[in-house]
Structures are given as C-alpha cells and as structure tokens.
Amino acid sequence: MEAEKLRGKVSGAFKMHGLLLRAEATKYLTEALQAVSEAELEDMIENIIDAVEKQPLSCNMIERPTVEAAVQECSQSLDETIDHIFNIIGAFDIPHYIYNSERKKFLPLSMTGHPMPNLFGSAKDKAELFRERYVILQQRTHRHELFTPPAIGTHPDESRSKFQLNIVPLGSLKALADIICEYPSIHQSSRFVFVPGPEDPGPGCILPRPPLAGNITEEFREQVPFSVFTTNPCRVQYCTQEIMIFREDLVNKMCRNCVRFPGSNLDIPNHFVKTILSQGHLSPLPLYVSPVYWAYDYTLRTYPLPDIIVFADKYDPFTVTNTDCLCFNPGSFPRSGFSFKVFYPSNKTVEDSKLQSL
C-alpha cells in the first residue's frame, strides 16, 4: 500500500477511537506497517490501538514511545510465548476490567480512577458489585444477535492432550501423593491443580476462596513438584483456550432458590447452565445465600464467556454445551462409583471414564 494512503488509514483508525497521533508516531507506524499485507492490515491496526489503550494515557494525543511499546507488544513472537502454554490464574490475580459505556469497551481498573480492590470492602464496593452486574447484563443484551450480527471466530487445533477432572477429598492428599510417586511417567509429565472446596479449611465460605494453607500442602508439594494449589474459582489457560474451574455445591442451592423449578430432574443441568451463562456470573444468588467479597465479585464473572467451565459439584455428573461454551460436572468421585471426566482440548470433547474392579 502506498505510504500516503497507509498514513491516512492509520490516522483515521486512531481518530475513530478518539485518539490523535503525533507526526513522529504516525511516521513510525507507517514504516512499521509497510510490510503488512492488506488482508492483515486492519486487524493489525486494531491490535495496536488496543495495546495503546491498555497503557496509562494522560490525554488523547499519542506520542511515539507509546506507539513503539504497542507495536512491540503486538509483535511478540511465538517463541517468546511458547513457555506459557499452560498457565494457572488465581482469582486474586485476574485483572479487573470495568465497562465504559461512553467508549463502549472494557477498560483496565488502572484507567478508571477506581481504587484497588480490598478484602475488607466498603459500602461503595457493595454498590459497585450490583451496578457492574447490571451493566454487564445490559451490555450483553446490546450484543445479542437480535441487535448485532454474531461474531465469527476460529478454533485453533492444539496438540491432542487431555485433562482428567474429579473431586479429591483433602484427607487423602498424602495417599494420593504416594500413589502418584508409584508411576514415574505420571509423576514427571503431569500437572496437578487443586481447587479448595466449601468443606476444606479456610477463612469461611466467602467467595472467592484463597488457596489451601501452605502448611497443609507442603508435604504433598515436596513429593509432587508439578502441583499447584490455587484459588476457587480459578482459570486455566491452555494454548488459546480458557478453562474456568469452580468448586462449589451450587446446583442444589440454585434449585432451592429458583423462581421456577424445572419440569423434571432431567432438565436441571440445562436450566442450571443456561442460568449461569445468561446471568454472566458463577453464583447469581443473594449475598446471604452465597456471600462474596464485594470488591472481588468481578472474579466470578463468566463474561466474556470462557471456552470451558468445570462445575466441580456433588450433583450428578453432566455435560452441557450452551452458546459455544462447554460446561460439565465430574460429580463426586466416591459417590459416582469412582467415575470422572476426561477433557480433550484438541477437539473440545469430554469423555466419561471410570475406575474398574473397585
């Protein structure tokens, strides 16, 4: 593309977002994007603008150093990210984004003037909890297919790996570590993620729950180095897929507090999943039923939708797909006859498995 035409396209794209480029910034971007094909140009410019808006901006006039940092972020090679194929993200590490109705996009907390969250929330935090839940539902309604065309996405093909999920009682941690050590291939090549449940020791039943105390897990971590004790809920990033794990006996709570009970027990999993995804929240219940740290309510959001949600619930096992989000519950390992679920990320399928001769 000709330099003059490219310069106009770049400046116009930034103006659409309410941003103005300095002459040096425009010159730098024009030179940097000269080698990009026209088919990829628009997406590349949008990615650069997103990277610019993530930075702390004092005004809408963009300088060259800001643009250089954005281009560097967008140009990060695959080699630099290959070590981050499998990441565990705790609830207290999830970045807080707040929807800005004027700019019609989510902004990081650092760009909004809001204070950092605190476990001992103020009255304002409680008000913000309900306000943000409402704003997200409103924004989702505006993005519904009745109001806007559905987005077209792609599903990358990862290597054929698999995850096995079940609920592990805390008292059997040492026995589990001993069993794992008996199988060298599993011990050396597998990753074990432990999410605390409502009956595990911890600071009450308020969500999100912190990881199990280090003095409880120290011996296990010494025997099994590739183990992670994280928060409840937590998120697992595997390649391009986002997996949310929530350990809570929520189905029965939802049934006891529902407005309209499903017509039969067979409909409960479908109703449950649809309610969670429609509300955009893992625990859409009154605070006296399911208490939440006010300032950390955002960690329970299911919007934007992850690829997979694992409901580690004592309720009967189920697998339900709704709005392209795969949701499943492995159930209680001992109560379900030692059955569990195996998830294959490569094709997003769930397989029922069971230990035999027990």
C-alpha positions in Angstrom: 0.0 0.0 0.0 1.2 3.5 -0.8 2.7 5.4 2.1 0.3 8.3 1.9 -2.7 6.0 1.8 -1.4 3.9 4.6 -0.8 7.1 6.7 -4.4 8.2 6.2 -5.7 4.7 7.1 -3.7 4.6 10.3 -4.7 8.2 11.4 -8.4 7.5 10.6 -8.4 4.3 12.6 -7.0 6.1 15.7 -9.5 9.0 15.3 -12.3 6.5 15.3 -11.2 5.6 18.9 -10.9 9.3 19.9 -7.1 9.3 19.7 -4.7 11.6 17.8 -1.2 10.7 16.6 1.8 13.0 16.8 3.6 13.3 13.4 6.6 11.2 14.6 4.2 8.5 15.9 2.3 8.5 12.5 5.6 8.2 10.6 6.8 5.3 12.8 3.6 3.4 12.4 3.5 3.9 8.6 7.0 2.5 8.3 6.3 -0.4 10.7 3.1 -1.4 8.8 4.6 -1.1 5.3 5.4 -4.8 5.1 2.0 -5.9 6.4 -0.4 -7.3 3.7 -3.7 -5.5 3.1 -5.6 -8.6 4.3 -4.0 -8.4 7.7 -3.6 -4.6 7.9 -6.9 -3.8 9.5 -6.6 -6.4 12.3 -3.0 -5.3 13.0 -4.0 -1.7 13.4 -6.8 -2.6 15.7 -4.4 -4.7 17.8 -2.0 -1.8 18.1 -4.8 0.5 19.1 -5.9 -2.0 21.8 -2.4 -2.2 23.1 -2.2 1.6 23.2 -5.4 1.9 25.1 -4.1 -0.5 27.7 -1.3 1.9 28.6 -1.9 4.7 31.2 -2.8 7.7 28.9 -2.8 11.2 30.3 -4.5 12.6 27.2 -5.7 11.6 23.7 -2.5 12.8 22.0 -0.4 9.7 21.4 3.4 10.1 21.4 5.9 7.9 19.5 7.2 5.9 22.6 3.6 4.8 23.4 3.2 3.5 19.8 6.6 1.8 19.9 5.6 -0.1 23.1 2.3 -1.1 21.5 3.9 -2.4 18.3 6.5 -4.3 20.4 3.7 -6.0 22.3 1.8 -6.9 19.1 5.0 -8.3 17.5 5.8 -10.7 20.3 6.9 -13.9 18.6 5.6 -17.4 19.2 8.9 -18.4 20.6 8.5 -15.9 23.5 5.1 -17.3 24.4 5.6 -21.0 23.9 6.5 -21.4 27.7 3.1 -20.1 28.6 1.0 -22.8 27.0 -0.3 -24.0 30.4 -1.0 -21.3 33.0 -3.0 -21.3 36.2 -4.6 -17.9 37.0 -5.9 -17.5 40.6 -9.0 -15.5 41.4 -7.0 -12.7 43.1 -4.7 -12.4 40.1 -7.4 -11.9 37.5 -7.2 -8.3 36.1 -10.2 -6.2 36.9 -11.9 -4.6 33.8 -14.8 -2.1 34.1 -17.2 -1.5 31.2 -17.1 2.1 30.0 -20.4 3.0 28.4 -19.1 6.1 26.6 -16.2 4.3 24.9 -18.2 1.1 24.6 -15.4 -1.1 25.8 -13.9 -2.7 28.9 -11.1 -0.7 30.5 -8.5 -1.9 33.0 -9.0 -0.7 36.5 -5.9 1.5 36.4 -7.5 3.6 33.7 -10.8 4.2 35.5 -9.8 6.0 38.7 -11.3 3.3 40.9 -9.3 2.2 43.9 -7.6 -1.2 44.1 -9.9 -4.0 45.5 -9.7 -4.9 49.2 -11.0 -7.9 51.0 -12.5 -5.6 53.6 -14.7 -3.8 51.2 -16.5 -0.5 51.8 -20.2 0.3 51.2 -19.3 1.7 47.8 -17.8 -1.7 46.9 -21.1 -3.4 47.6 -23.0 -0.9 45.5 -20.5 -1.3 42.6 -21.0 -5.1 42.9 -24.6 -4.8 41.8 -24.1 -1.9 39.4 -21.4 -3.8 37.5 -23.5 -7.0 37.3 -26.3 -4.9 35.8 -24.1 -3.0 33.4 -22.6 -6.3 32.1 -26.1 -7.8 31.5 -27.1 -4.6 29.7 -24.0 -4.7 27.5 -24.6 -8.4 26.7 -28.2 -7.6 25.8 -27.0 -5.0 23.3 -24.6 -7.5 21.8 -27.3 -10.1 21.3 -27.8 -11.4 17.8 -31.2 -9.6 17.7 -29.3 -6.3 17.9 -25.9 -7.1 16.2 -24.6 -9.8 13.9 -22.9 -12.7 15.6 -19.1 -12.7 15.6 -17.2 -15.2 13.6 -14.4 -17.0 15.5 -11.9 -19.6 14.8 -10.9 -22.7 16.8 -7.2 -23.5 16.7 -6.0 -27.1 16.6 -3.9 -27.8 19.7 -2.0 -31.0 20.2 -4.0 -33.9 21.4 -3.6 -33.5 25.2 -6.1 -34.3 27.9 -7.2 -33.3 31.3 -8.7 -35.6 33.9 -11.0 -34.0 36.5 -12.5 -35.2 39.7 -13.1 -34.1 43.3 -10.3 -35.1 45.7 -11.0 -35.2 49.5 -8.5 -33.2 51.5 -7.7 -36.1 53.8 -6.5 -38.3 51.0 -3.8 -35.9 49.8 -0.9 -37.9 51.3 -2.3 -41.2 49.9 -2.7 -39.5 46.5 0.9 -38.3 46.6 2.2 -41.8 47.4 0.1 -43.3 44.5 1.4 -40.6 42.0 5.0 -41.3 43.0 4.5 -45.0 42.2 4.0 -44.1 38.5 7.1 -42.2 37.2 5.6 -41.2 33.9 2.6 -39.6 35.5 4.7 -38.0 38.3 7.2 -36.4 35.8 4.9 -35.4 33.0 1.5 -34.4 34.5 0.4 -31.2 36.2 -2.0 -31.3 39.2 -4.2 -28.4 40.0 -6.1 -28.3 43.4 -9.0 -26.0 43.9 -10.3 -25.7 47.5 -13.9 -26.6 48.2 -16.6 -25.5 50.7 -15.6 -28.2 53.3 -11.9 -27.5 53.1 -10.1 -25.5 55.9 -10.1 -21.8 55.1 -11.5 -18.4 56.1 -15.2 -19.2 56.0 -17.4 -19.8 53.0 -17.0 -16.4 51.3 -16.1 -16.4 47.6 -13.5 -16.3 46.1 -11.7 -18.7 48.4 -7.9 -18.5 48.8 -5.6 -21.5 48.2 -5.2 -24.1 50.9 -2.7 -23.1 53.6 0.9 -23.9 52.8 1.4 -25.9 56.0 -1.3 -28.3 54.8 0.1 -28.8 51.3 3.8 -28.6 52.0 4.4 -32.3 52.2 2.4 -33.0 49.0 4.3 -30.3 47.1 7.6 -31.8 48.1 6.6 -35.2 46.8 4.8 -33.9 43.7 6.7 -30.7 42.5 4.4 -30.2 39.5 1.4 -29.4 41.6 -0.4 -26.1 42.0 -2.8 -25.2 44.9 -4.8 -22.3 43.7 -7.9 -20.3 44.4 -11.6 -21.1 44.0 -12.6 -20.2 41.3 -9.6 -20.2 39.1 -8.8 -20.1 35.4 -6.6 -22.4 33.4 -5.1 -21.0 30.1 -4.2 -23.9 27.8 -2.8 -22.6 24.5 -5.7 -20.4 23.2 -8.4 -22.0 25.4 -9.7 -20.5 28.7 -11.0 -23.0 31.2 -12.8 -21.9 34.4 -12.9 -24.2 37.4 -15.4 -23.6 40.2 -15.6 -26.0 43.2 -19.0 -25.3 44.9 -22.1 -27.4 45.6 -24.1 -24.9 43.7 -26.8 -26.9 41.9 -28.8 -27.7 45.0 -28.5 -24.1 46.2 -29.8 -22.8 42.8 -32.8 -25.3 43.0 -33.7 -24.2 46.5 -33.7 -20.5 45.5 -35.1 -20.7 41.9 -38.1 -18.8 40.9 -39.4 -21.5 38.5 -38.3 -25.1 39.1 -37.6 -27.2 36.0 -40.3 -29.6 34.8 -38.2 -32.7 35.6 -34.9 -33.6 37.1 -33.5 -34.3 33.6 -33.9 -30.6 32.8 -31.9 -29.4 35.9 -28.4 -29.4 34.3 -29.6 -27.5 31.2 -31.5 -24.9 33.3 -28.6 -24.6 35.6 -26.0 -24.0 32.9 -28.3 -21.6 31.0 -28.9 -19.5 34.1 -25.2 -19.2 34.9 -24.3 -18.2 31.4 -27.2 -15.8 31.0 -26.5 -14.1 34.3 -22.8 -13.8 33.5 -21.9 -14.9 37.0 -20.9 -18.1 38.7 -23.1 -17.5 41.7 -26.1 -15.5 40.8 -27.7 -15.8 44.2 -28.4 -13.3 47.0 -25.4 -12.5 49.1 -26.9 -14.0 52.2 -27.2 -17.3 50.4 -23.7 -17.2 48.7 -21.6 -14.5 50.3 -18.9 -12.8 48.1 -16.1 -10.4 48.9 -17.6 -7.3 47.5 -14.5 -5.9 45.8 -13.7 -9.2 44.2 -17.1 -10.0 42.7 -15.6 -9.5 39.3 -13.6 -12.7 39.6 -16.8 -14.7 39.5 -17.9 -13.3 36.1 -18.5 -15.7 33.2 -18.5 -12.8 30.7 -16.8 -12.8 28.3 -17.6 -16.5 28.1 -14.7 -18.9 28.6 -14.3 -21.9 26.3 -15.0 -24.4 29.1 -16.5 -24.2 32.6 -15.9 -27.0 35.1 -18.6 -27.1 37.8 -17.0 -29.3 40.4 -20.3 -30.1 42.2 -21.5 -33.0 44.2 -24.5 -33.2 42.0 -24.8 -35.9 39.4 -22.3 -35.7 36.5 -23.4 -33.9 33.4 -22.1 -32.3 30.2 -23.9 -29.4 28.6 -23.0 -27.1 25.7 -24.6 -23.7 25.6 -23.7 -20.7 23.4 -20.5 -22.5 22.3 -19.4 -22.8 25.9 -18.8 -26.4 27.1 -19.9 -26.9 30.7 -19.5 -30.1 32.6 -19.6 -31.5 36.1 -17.5 -34.6 37.0 -19.5 -35.1 40.2 -18.3 -36.6 43.4 -15.6 -39.2 42.8 -16.6 -41.7 45.5 -20.4 -41.1 45.2 -20.4 -41.6 41.5 -18.8 -45.0 41.6 -15.3 -43.7 41.1 -16.2 -42.1 37.7 -14.6 -39.0 36.3 -14.4 -36.9 33.2 -11.5 -36.6 30.7 -11.3 -33.5 28.6 -9.5 -33.4 25.2 -8.5 -29.7 24.4 -7.7 -30.6 20.8 -11.3 -31.1 19.8 -13.1 -29.8 22.9 -14.7 -33.1 23.8 -15.5 -34.7 27.2 -15.2 -38.4 27.8 -16.8 -40.3 30.7 -14.4 -42.7 32.5 -14.5 -44.9 35.5 -12.1 -47.0 37.6 -12.9 -50.6 37.3 -12.6 -53.5 39.8 -13.1 -51.3 42.9 
